[in-house]
Amino acid sequence: MTTNELCKQGWRCVRVADRSKVLVADSDSKIRELIRTNLTTDEFEVSEAGTAWDCVKLVWKENPDLIILDLGLPDHDGWEVLNLMRLSGILSDAGVIITSEDFLSRSALRRSQATGFIRKPFDVRLLVRNVQRALAERQGKAAYARQH
């Protein structure tokens, strides 16, 4: 049951923040649709990119809170895209969850400064939990920064 449905049934509801923006960058339209279907709630606003170029344009235009980035994009390597966005400053403080069919070492994940990693094929429930955790951590850091 969504938060809005609970509020309509008389539950006491407090809106903490607007919906979080999540960008899904994956060349496979079926994976993008699966993620969109499972994240499109009153909690998340989801946009999609099928190429690295579309991903960069949408990050620039929409300033998402979180990016789910596949390393196997067709036009550019996902690592290159991530580095380009970091160096250009358009990522600001957006979190990034990397997805890949390949294994990723802890040192590679640390170097990438990504929020998390999920190996394909993945359990969509695990992905949703990782998205919620990454956004909660991001909001917690923002609240801490405002206090200090």
N, C-alpha and C positions, 0 to 999 in steps of 0.2 A: 504494500500500500504506500502511495506517495505521501510526501509531507502535506501537499495541498489537500488530499483526500482526508487525512487525519484532522487538519484544521477545520474542514467543512463539517466533520462529525462532532465538533465541539472541543477538541483538544486545544490546550493553550499553546499557541505557536508564536515564536519570535523569529523574525527573519534576521539572520546574522550577516549575510552578505548576498550580493547578487549571484546569479548562476556563474559557475566557473566555466571559462572558455577552454575547450580541449580541441587541439588540432591533431587529426590522425593522418600521418603521412605514410602511405603504403601503396605499392604498385598494384596490389591485388584488390580489386573492387569488392570481392566477396568478404575479405578480411575487414576492409573499411566499413562495409555495411554491417557486419557482425558486431564490430566495436560500437558503431553509431547506435545500433538498436539497443545495445545493453547500457549505453551511457546517456541516451537521450531521455532525461527525466527532468523533474523540476530542479535538479541539482546541477546539471551540466548543459552547456550549449556546445554542440559538436560541429566542427567543420572538417572537410576532407581535402587531401591533396594526393594525387596519384604520381606526381613527379617531384624531383628535388626543386625545380624552378617554381612550381606551384606552391610548394611548402614555404620557400623563402618569401614569395609574394604575400602569402596569407599571414605569415608571422609578422611581416612589416605592416600589413593592413589591419590585422585584427588584434595583435598583441595578446596572444593566448596565455593563459595561466600555466598550461601544461601541453607539451608536444609528445605524442607517441610516434617515434621515428623509426622506421624500418631502415636497416643499413643497406638493404638491397634495392634501392630505388633505381629506375631504369636509366635516367640521364646522368646521374652523378652518384658517387659513392656516398653513403650516409655519413661516414666520418668527415668527408670533405664539406658536406652541407653543414654539419654541426660546427666544425671549426670556422667556416665562413660566417655563420650567424654569430658565433661568439666574438670573433675578431671585429666584425662590423658593429657590434653592440646592439643588434636588433633583438637579441634574446632577452635583454634586460635581466629580470630575475625569474624568467619562466623555467619551470622544471622540465626535464626531458626523460622520458622512459624509452629506452632503446629496445627494439625487437629485432631478432635475427634468427635464422635457422642454424647459424654457427654458434659455437660456445664462445663466451666472453670471459676472459680472466678478470679477477678482482683488480689487478693493477691496471688493465685497460679501462675498466669501468671508472676507477679513481681518476685516471688521466683525463677521461672524457668529461668529468665533472657532471655526469648524468645522475639523475635522481634514482634511477633503477634500470634493471634489465630483465626482460622476459624472453625466454627462448621459444621459438616456434617449433611445432604447433603448441599453442598455449591453451590453458583452461580459461575461458572468458571470465569466470568468477574471480580467479586469481588476478587477472588484469584489472578488473573493476576495483578490487581491494587495494591494489597497488596505486591506482589512480586516486582513490579516496585518501590513502595514506600520504601520497606525495603532495596533494593539495592541502591537506591538514597541516603538514610540516611547513609548507610554504606560507600559509596563513599565520601559523604560529610564529615564524621568523619575522613576518611583517609586523605582527602585533608587538613582538619584543623590540623591534627596531623603533617603533613609534614611542615606546615607553622610555627608551634610553637615549 
